[in-house]
C-alpha cells in the first residue's frame, strides 16, 4: 500500500462538508439537511427497529429477479461510504451524529461477519460475487421481519451450496475469483473493514488481523502499491507481528544540547516569581515557556512530571510521520523563570517501523498519556508504543530513562506491556503503580504486570484516567472512545484499586453535563485535586478553550458535574485537534493545575487552593 494513498494516522478529521464553503448561503443548509435526512432514514429502518443481524441494507439489484441473492461487494461500498462520513466529523446536529455512528456500527457487521472463523463465515472465502442472507425470495427489509438466516454459518452454507472452483480450503490463504483482487472484490472489501477497525466496531480488529496475517496478504499490498484506489488502512492499526525493519535513514545533524544555566531558586518556602500574588481559579501564563524544548508534542503527545524535582519531562514525542525526533527535555516548574533544557539529543541513526532505532534508543511515538516518572524505580518510564515513527505501528515495549545519567536503559530491561495493545495511562502517586488503558496493573516492586480487574462494565476505558487518593480508586471519563470515535455517549467508571471490579458512574442532570455532551471532548486530560476532593477535566479545543469541568465524587455511583467559574476573562489558547492528553495535571508543590495547550504556546497554571 503506497503511503500517499493511505488513510494513516490518528488525527481527528476537521469538521466540514468539504463541498461548499462554511459561509455559503445557497447550498450548505440544503446539503446538511439531505445528509441528516439520509441518516434518519437508514437509522430508522435498520437500528430503531429490529432488522437482519448481518448489517445488510435492502439491495437494489436482483440477480435472479429476487432480492434473496445480492452482492456483498456493493454492501462494502455502502459500509465504506458511511464509515468515511463518520470520519469526516460532519457539521450535523448532535442527534444525527449519534444516529450516524449507531447505523455505521450496525452496517459494518456486513463485513466483519464475513471475516470470521471456520465455524462461521470463513474469512478465506469472504468475497463471493453474490450471497444469500435469507431463505425467502422476498425478505422484508422495510419492516425488518425478513425472514433471515439465524447465523453466519447458515449464510455461508447457503451462499456456497454450489461450490465455486476458486473456493479456498486452506486456513491462512485468501481465496477469490480474481486474485489478488486489488481492483476487484478483495479490494472492495478493504475500505469497509478499515473503517470498521478505525471506529471500534466489535470484532473488527480481530477480523482485520485474520486477513492481514495470511500468507498471500503481501501480494495484496504489492498490488495496492500499483493500484492504490482501494488501499485503505484503518487510522488506528495494530500490526499483528513485528514488521521487517526498513533500511536505515541517512544520519541527520544532531541537535545541540541547550547550554545549562543556573536557575534562580524561588524564595525559601515561597512560590516562584511567576506565581506570587496570583489569585485562585485564574489562568496564569508562565512567560518564556513556549516551544516544548523542541519536542514534537503536537502529535498526540503528553508529558510526565517528576514531583521530586518539580520537572516537566518529555521523551520520544513525535511518531508516525510527524517526527522521528526522540529527544528528552525537561523544565523545572518551580524556578522563578523556567526554561526548557535538553537532556539527550535526538538519535541520528533513524529507522522506521521498529520499537528501537539503530542506536538502540526507543523510537518516537504518539505518547498520549503513556509516559510517567516513577520515583520508586527512579526512572522516566514509557509504557508501550502506539503510532511509532513511520507507519504508526504498535509495540508492547517498555523503556526507562535514567535522569541521573541522562541515558536510556538497554532494550529489554523492562517487562513488555500485556498483549492486546495496552498503553500505560495512569500512575498512583503514593505507590508508583501504573494502570494501563485496559486496566492492567504494573508494580514497581515486582516490575511485572497483572490483570486484577475481572468484572467489567460496558463503559469504554481509554483516557483520561486519574487516581482518587482519598478513596483509593481510579476514575475513567471519556466521550465515546476518548478519541472522537466510538459510541456517541459519555463513558465513566470507577475502579477500586485493590478490588476486581469496574463500576459504572453516572451523573445528575446539569448544565455542565449538557455542555460536556455538546462538546464531545476528545484526547482530553484529567487529574485529581486532593485538597478540594474533586477531579478536574480539560479538553480545551475550539470554543472550549479555558473551560474546566469539575467532577465531584461521593460514596454512591451517581456523581455531579459542574464547570469551574474563572475569576478573570484571560483564557489559554485552544488546544489543537490532536489534544491535550496528560498535559493538564495537578502539581502538588504549587497547589494547582498545569496546562500545556500546545507546543507553540507558553505554559499556563490554574491555582486551586491557597
C-alpha positions in Angstrom: 0.0 0.0 0.0 1.7 3.2 -1.1 1.9 5.7 1.7 0.4 8.7 -0.2 -2.9 6.9 -0.7 -3.2 5.5 2.8 -5.6 6.9 5.4 -3.0 6.6 8.1 -2.6 8.3 11.4 -4.7 9.1 14.4 -5.8 12.7 13.5 -9.3 13.7 14.2 -10.8 15.0 10.9 -11.7 18.6 10.7 -15.4 19.2 10.6 -16.8 20.3 7.3 -18.9 19.1 4.4 -16.0 19.5 2.1 -18.4 20.6 -0.7 -19.3 24.2 0.0 -17.6 27.0 1.9 -18.7 27.4 5.5 -20.2 30.8 4.7 -22.3 29.5 1.8 -25.9 30.6 2.0 -27.3 28.8 -1.1 -26.5 25.1 -0.8 -24.8 24.4 2.5 -28.0 24.2 4.5 -29.6 22.0 1.8 -26.7 19.6 1.8 -26.7 19.3 5.6 -30.5 18.7 5.6 -30.0 16.0 2.9 -27.3 14.2 4.9 -29.4 14.3 8.0 -32.5 13.0 6.1 -30.4 10.1 4.8 -29.1 9.3 8.3 -32.6 9.4 9.7 -33.9 7.1 7.0 -31.2 4.4 7.5 -31.2 4.6 11.3 -35.0 4.4 11.4 -35.1 1.3 9.2 -32.1 -0.7 10.5 -31.4 0.5 14.0 -34.6 2.0 15.5 -36.4 -1.2 14.6 -35.2 -4.8 14.6 -33.8 -5.9 11.2 -31.5 -8.5 9.9 -28.5 -9.4 12.1 -26.0 -9.2 9.2 -25.7 -5.5 8.5 -27.3 -5.7 5.1 -29.4 -2.9 3.7 -32.1 -3.6 1.1 -30.4 -4.4 -2.2 -31.3 -2.6 -5.3 -30.0 -5.3 -7.6 -31.8 -8.6 -8.3 -29.6 -11.2 -9.9 -32.3 -13.8 -10.3 -35.4 -11.4 -10.2 -35.5 -11.7 -6.4 -33.7 -9.9 -3.6 -32.7 -13.2 -1.9 -29.4 -13.1 -3.8 -27.4 -9.9 -3.5 -23.8 -8.5 -3.9 -21.6 -8.3 -0.8 -19.2 -6.0 -2.6 -21.9 -3.5 -3.2 -22.7 -3.7 0.5 -19.0 -3.0 1.1 -19.3 0.3 -0.9 -22.1 1.4 1.4 -20.2 0.4 4.5 -17.1 2.3 3.4 -19.1 5.4 2.5 -20.8 5.6 5.9 -17.5 4.9 7.6 -15.9 7.7 5.8 -18.8 10.0 6.7 -18.2 9.3 10.4 -14.5 10.1 10.0 -15.4 13.5 8.4 -16.9 14.8 11.5 -19.7 16.4 9.5 -21.3 19.6 10.8 -24.6 17.9 11.5 -26.8 18.0 14.6 -25.6 16.0 17.7 -28.7 13.7 17.4 -27.9 13.0 13.7 -24.2 12.4 14.6 -25.2 9.8 17.3 -27.6 8.1 14.8 -24.9 8.0 12.1 -22.4 6.3 14.4 -25.1 3.8 15.5 -26.1 3.0 11.9 -22.4 2.6 10.9 -21.8 0.2 13.8 -24.7 -1.9 12.6 -23.8 -1.7 8.9 -20.2 -2.8 9.5 -21.5 -6.2 10.6 -21.8 -7.0 6.9 -18.0 -7.0 6.5 -17.0 -8.1 10.0 -19.3 -11.1 9.8 -17.7 -12.4 6.6 -14.3 -12.4 8.2 -15.0 -15.0 10.8 -13.5 -18.3 11.7 -14.1 -21.7 10.0 -17.2 -22.4 12.2 -18.9 -19.3 10.9 -18.5 -17.4 7.6 -14.9 -18.4 6.9 -12.8 -15.3 6.2 -10.7 -17.0 3.5 -13.8 -17.1 1.3 -15.2 -13.6 2.2 -15.6 -12.3 -1.3 -18.2 -14.3 -3.3 -19.8 -12.2 -6.1 -23.3 -12.8 -4.5 -24.6 -14.0 -1.2 -27.8 -15.2 0.5 -28.9 -13.9 3.9 -32.5 -15.1 3.7 -34.3 -18.4 2.9 -37.0 -16.3 1.2 -37.1 -14.9 -2.3 -38.6 -11.6 -1.0 -37.3 -10.9 2.5 -38.9 -7.9 4.1 -36.2 -5.3 4.7 -38.7 -2.4 5.1 -40.2 -3.7 8.4 -37.2 -5.8 9.2 -39.1 -9.0 9.6 -37.2 -11.0 6.9 -37.2 -13.9 7.4 -33.4 -14.2 7.9 -31.0 -16.9 8.5 -30.1 -17.3 12.1 -26.3 -17.0 12.0 -23.2 -16.5 9.8 -22.7 -20.3 9.4 -26.2 -20.7 7.8 -25.4 -17.8 5.5 -22.1 -19.4 4.5 -23.6 -22.7 3.8 -26.4 -21.2 1.7 -24.0 -19.0 -0.2 -21.7 -21.9 -1.0 -24.3 -24.5 -1.6 -22.9 -24.7 -5.1 -19.1 -24.8 -4.6 -17.2 -22.5 -7.0 -13.9 -23.7 -8.5 -11.9 -21.0 -6.7 -13.2 -21.7 -3.2 -10.4 -21.8 -0.7 -9.8 -24.8 1.6 -6.7 -23.7 3.4 -6.5 -21.7 6.7 -4.4 -18.6 6.3 -4.7 -18.3 2.5 -7.2 -15.8 1.0 -9.2 -17.1 -2.0 -11.3 -15.4 -4.7 -12.4 -15.5 -8.3 -10.0 -12.6 -9.0 -6.7 -12.6 -7.1 -5.0 -10.7 -5.6 -8.2 -8.6 -6.3 -6.9 -5.1 -5.5 -9.3 -3.7 -8.2 -12.0 -6.4 -7.6 -13.8 -8.0 -4.7 -11.0 -8.1 -2.1 -10.1 -4.5 -2.9 -13.8 -3.5 -2.5 -13.8 -5.2 1.0 -10.7 -3.5 2.3 -12.0 0.1 2.9 -15.1 -1.3 4.6 -13.2 -3.3 7.2 -10.6 -0.5 7.6 -13.3 1.9 8.7 -14.8 -0.7 10.9 -11.5 -1.0 12.7 -11.0 2.7 12.8 -14.3 3.3 14.5 -14.0 0.4 17.0 -16.7 -1.9 15.7 -16.8 -5.1 17.9 -14.8 -7.9 16.3 -13.3 -5.7 13.5 -9.7 -5.6 14.7 -9.7 -9.4 15.1 -11.2 -9.8 11.6 -8.7 -7.4 10.1 -5.8 -9.3 11.7 -7.0 -12.6 10.3 -6.8 -11.1 6.8 -3.6 -9.2 7.2 -1.8 -12.2 8.8 -2.4 -14.5 5.8 0.4 -15.8 3.6 -0.8 -14.1 0.5 -1.6 -10.7 2.0 1.8 -9.3 1.0 0.7 -9.9 -2.7 -2.3 -7.7 -2.0 0.0 -5.0 -0.5 2.2 -5.1 -3.6 -0.9 -4.9 -5.8 -2.2 -1.9 -3.9 1.2 -0.1 -4.5 0.4 -0.3 -8.2 -3.4 0.3 -8.0 -4.0 2.1 -4.7 -7.6 3.2 -5.1 -8.9 0.7 -2.5 -5.7 0.6 -0.5 -7.2 2.0 2.8 -5.7 1.2 6.2 -7.5 1.9 9.5 -6.3 5.0 11.2 -5.6 3.0 14.3 -3.8 0.0 13.0 -2.3 -2.7 15.3 0.3 -4.7 13.5 -0.2 -8.5 14.1 3.5 -9.1 14.1 6.7 -7.0 14.3 7.5 -5.9 10.7 10.8 -6.2 8.9 12.9 -3.2 9.7 13.4 -0.9 6.6 16.8 0.4 5.7 18.4 2.9 8.0 17.6 6.6 7.1 20.7 8.7 6.4 22.0 10.4 9.5 20.8 13.8 10.3 22.7 16.6 12.1 22.3 16.1 15.9 20.6 18.7 17.9 23.0 20.5 20.2 22.0 20.4 23.9 20.8 23.7 25.4 23.7 25.1 27.4 22.8 24.7 31.1 22.1 27.8 33.1 21.9 28.3 36.8 18.3 28.6 37.7 17.1 31.3 40.1 15.6 29.5 43.0 12.3 30.6 44.4 12.2 32.3 47.8 12.7 29.8 50.6 9.3 28.3 51.4 7.5 30.5 48.9 6.2 30.4 45.4 8.2 31.1 42.2 8.1 34.7 41.0 5.6 33.9 38.2 3.1 32.6 40.7 3.5 35.1 43.6 0.4 37.1 44.5 -1.9 35.4 41.9 -5.5 34.6 42.9 -7.3 31.3 42.9 -9.1 30.0 39.8 -7.4 32.3 37.4 -5.4 31.3 34.3 -1.8 32.4 34.7 0.5 32.4 31.7 4.2 31.4 32.5 6.5 33.6 30.4 9.3 32.1 28.3 8.0 28.5 28.4 6.9 28.0 24.8 8.4 25.6 22.4 8.4 22.4 24.5 12.1 22.3 24.2 11.9 21.3 20.6 9.9 18.1 21.3 7.0 17.4 18.9 4.3 17.4 21.5 1.6 18.5 18.9 1.5 14.9 17.6 -0.8 13.2 20.2 1.7 13.6 22.9 1.6 14.1 26.7 4.2 14.8 29.4 5.5 13.3 32.6 6.1 15.1 35.9 8.8 14.5 38.4 7.4 15.5 41.8 10.7 15.1 43.5 12.3 17.9 41.5 9.1 19.5 40.1 10.2 19.0 36.5 8.1 18.6 33.4 9.6 15.8 31.2 9.1 14.9 27.6 10.8 11.9 25.8 10.3 10.3 22.5 7.4 12.6 21.4 6.6 12.5 17.7 5.7 9.3 15.9 4.0 8.3 12.7 5.1 10.8 10.0 5.0 13.7 12.4 8.6 13.5 13.7 11.4 10.9 14.2 12.9 13.1 17.0 13.2 11.1 20.2 14.9 13.8 22.3 14.5 14.1 26.0 13.8 17.5 27.5 12.8 19.0 30.9 11.6 22.2 32.5 11.7 22.9 36.3 8.4 24.5 37.1 9.3 25.9 40.5 12.1 28.1 39.0 11.4 31.8 39.0 12.0 31.8 35.3 11.5 28.3 34.0 13.4 27.3 30.8 13.5 24.1 28.7 16.7 22.1 28.8 17.9 19.3 26.6 18.8 16.2 28.5 19.5 13.9 25.5 19.6 14.9 21.8 17.7 13.0 19.1 19.0 9.8 17.7 20.8 10.2 14.4 20.6 6.5 13.3 16.9 6.6 12.5 14.8 3.8 11.1 11.0 3.3 10.7 8.5 0.7 12.0 10.5 -0.9 14.8 10.5 -0.3 18.5 14.1 0.9 18.6 16.3 2.9 16.3 19.6 1.6 15.0 21.4 3.1 18.0 19.2 1.1 20.4 17.2 4.1 21.6 13.4 4.0 21.8 11.6 5.1 18.6 9.5 8.3 18.7 5.8 7.6 19.1 2.4 9.2 19.9 2.7 9.3 23.7 -0.9 10.1 24.6 -0.8 9.6 28.4 1.7 6.7 28.5 4.8 8.4 29.9 5.3 8.6 33.7 8.1 9.4 36.1 8.2 6.6 38.7 10.3 7.6 41.8 10.2 4.1 43.2 12.5 3.0 40.3 14.0 6.4 39.7 13.1 6.3 36.1 11.1 8.2 33.4 9.1 5.4 32.0 7.5 4.9 28.6 4.8 2.2 28.8 4.0 0.8 25.3 4.4 2.2 21.8 1.4 3.4 19.8 1.8 5.3 16.5 5.5 4.6 16.1 7.6 6.7 13.7 6.9 5.5 10.1 3.6 3.7 9.5 2.2 4.1 13.1 2.8 0.5 14.2 2.1 -0.6 17.8 4.6 -2.4 20.1 4.5 -3.6 23.7 7.9 -2.5 24.7 8.5 -0.6 28.0 11.6 1.7 28.4 13.2 3.6 31.2 15.3 6.8 31.1 17.8 7.5 33.9 17.6 11.2 34.8 20.8 11.0 36.9 22.9 10.0 33.9 20.6 11.1 31.0 20.8 7.7 29.4 18.3 5.1 28.3 18.3 1.7 29.8 19.1 -1.1 27.3 16.3 -2.6 25.3 14.7 -5.5 27.2 15.4 -4.1 30.7 11.7 -3.8 31.5 8.9 -6.3 31.0 6.7 -5.7 28.0 3.1 -4.5 28.3 0.5 -7.3 28.3 -0.7 -8.5 24.9 -3.6 -6.5 23.5 -2.2 -3.1 22.7 -2.3 -1.6 26.2 -0.7 1.8 27.0 0.2 3.0 30.4 -2.5 5.5 31.3 -2.4 6.5 34.9 0.0 6.4 37.9 -0.7 6.1 41.6 1.5 8.8 43.2 1.8 7.1 46.5 2.9 3.7 45.2 4.3 4.3 41.7 2.0 1.6 40.3 0.7 2.2 36.7 -2.6 1.1 35.2 -3.0 0.6 31.5 -5.8 1.6 29.2 -7.1 -2.0 29.6 -6.7 -1.8 33.4 -3.6 -4.0 33.6 -1.6 -3.1 36.7 2.2 -2.7 36.9 4.1 -2.9 40.1 7.4 -1.0 40.5 8.4 -3.5 43.2 8.0 -6.7 41.2 8.3 -4.9 37.8 5.6 -7.2 36.4 2.1 -6.8 35.1 -1.2 -8.4 36.4 -4.8 -8.1 35.4 -6.7 -7.8 38.6 -9.9 -6.3 37.2 -12.0 -9.3 36.2 -15.5 -7.7 36.2 -16.0 -5.1 33.6 -18.9 -2.8 32.6 -19.8 -1.7 29.1 -18.1 1.7 29.8 -15.1 2.0 27.4 -11.8 2.9 29.0 -9.1 4.7 27.2 -8.1 8.1 28.6 -8.1 10.1 30.6 -7.8 8.1 33.8 -7.0 9.6 37.2 -6.5 8.3 40.8 -8.7 9.4 43.7 -6.3 9.2 46.6 -9.0 9.7 49.2 -11.0 6.6 48.2 -8.1 4.8 46.5 -9.9 4.3 43.3 -9.3 5.1 39.6 -11.8 7.2 37.7 -12.2 7.0 33.9 -14.1 9.5 31.9 -14.3 9.9 28.1 -16.7 10.7 25.4 -17.1 7.8 23.0 -13.7 6.1 22.9 -11.9 9.3 24.0 -10.6 9.9 20.5 -13.7 11.3 18.8 -14.9 7.9 17.7 -16.9 5.1 19.0 -20.4 5.2 20.6 -21.6 8.8 21.0 -22.1 8.7 24.7 -20.4 9.6 28.0 -18.4 6.7 29.4 -17.5 6.9 33.0 -16.5 4.3 35.7 -14.6 3.9 38.9 -12.2 1.1 39.7 -11.3 0.4 43.4 -7.5 -0.1 43.2 -7.5 -3.2 45.5 -10.7 -4.7 44.0 -11.6 -6.7 41.0 -14.5 -4.6 39.6 -15.1 -1.8 37.2 -18.2 0.1 38.4 -20.3 2.4 36.2 -20.6 6.0 37.3 -23.5 8.2 36.1 -24.2 11.9 36.6 -27.1 14.0 37.8 -28.5 16.3 35.2 -26.8 19.7 35.0 -25.8 22.5 32.6 -22.2 21.2 32.7 -23.3 17.7 31.7 -25.3 19.1 28.7 -22.2 21.2 27.7 -20.0 18.2 28.0 -22.2 16.2 25.7 -22.3 19.0 23.2 -18.5 19.5 23.3 -17.8 15.7 22.8 -14.3 16.1 24.1 -11.5 14.1 22.6 -7.9 13.5 23.6 -8.6 15.2 26.9 -6.8 15.4 30.2 -7.9 14.9 33.8 -6.4 14.8 37.3 -7.5 14.6 40.9 -7.3 17.6 43.2 -6.8 16.1 46.7 -7.2 19.4 48.6 -10.7 20.0 47.2 -11.6 16.3 46.7 -12.6 16.6 43.0 -11.5 15.7 39.5 -10.7 18.4 37.0 -11.3 17.6 33.3 -10.0 19.6 30.4 -10.2 19.4 26.6 -9.8 23.0 25.5 -10.5 22.6 21.8 -12.2 25.4 19.9 -14.8 27.3 21.9 -13.9 25.1 24.9 -10.6 26.8 25.4 -10.2 27.6 29.2 -13.3 25.6 30.2 -12.6 23.2 33.1 -15.2 20.6 34.1 -15.4 19.7 37.8 -16.4 16.1 38.7 -17.3 15.7 42.4 -17.1 12.1 43.6 -19.1 10.7 46.5 -19.9 7.4 48.2 -22.5 6.4 45.5 -22.3 5.8 41.8 -24.3 9.0 40.9 -22.0 12.0 40.8 -22.2 15.7 40.0 -20.5 17.6 37.2 -20.1 21.4 37.1 -17.9 24.0 35.3 -15.2 26.0 37.1 -16.1 29.7 37.3 -12.8 31.6 36.4 -12.0 34.8 38.2 -10.9 36.6 35.1 -11.5 36.7 31.4 -8.0 35.5 30.5 -8.0 32.2 28.7 -5.3 29.9 27.3 -5.2 29.4 23.6 -7.2 26.5 22.2 -5.6 23.1 22.1 -5.0 21.5 18.7 -7.1 18.7 17.3 -4.5 16.1 18.5 -5.5 17.0 22.1 -4.0 17.8 25.5 -3.7 14.3 27.0 -1.9 14.5 30.4 -0.5 17.9 29.7 -3.2 19.0 32.1 -2.3 17.8 35.6 -2.2 18.6 39.3 1.1 19.9 40.7 1.1 19.3 44.5 4.0 21.7 45.2 2.1 24.6 43.7 -1.4 23.6 44.7 -3.0 23.8 41.3 -3.1 22.6 37.7 -0.5 22.9 35.0 -1.7 23.2 31.3 0.4 22.9 28.2 -2.1 23.9 25.5 0.3 23.2 22.6 4.0 23.1 21.8 4.0 26.6 20.5 2.3 28.3 23.4 3.5 29.2 26.9 2.5 27.0 29.8 -0.5 28.1 31.9 -1.3 27.4 35.5 -4.5 27.4 37.5 -4.1 27.7 41.3 -7.0 25.8 43.0 -6.1 26.2 46.7 -4.1 28.6 48.9 
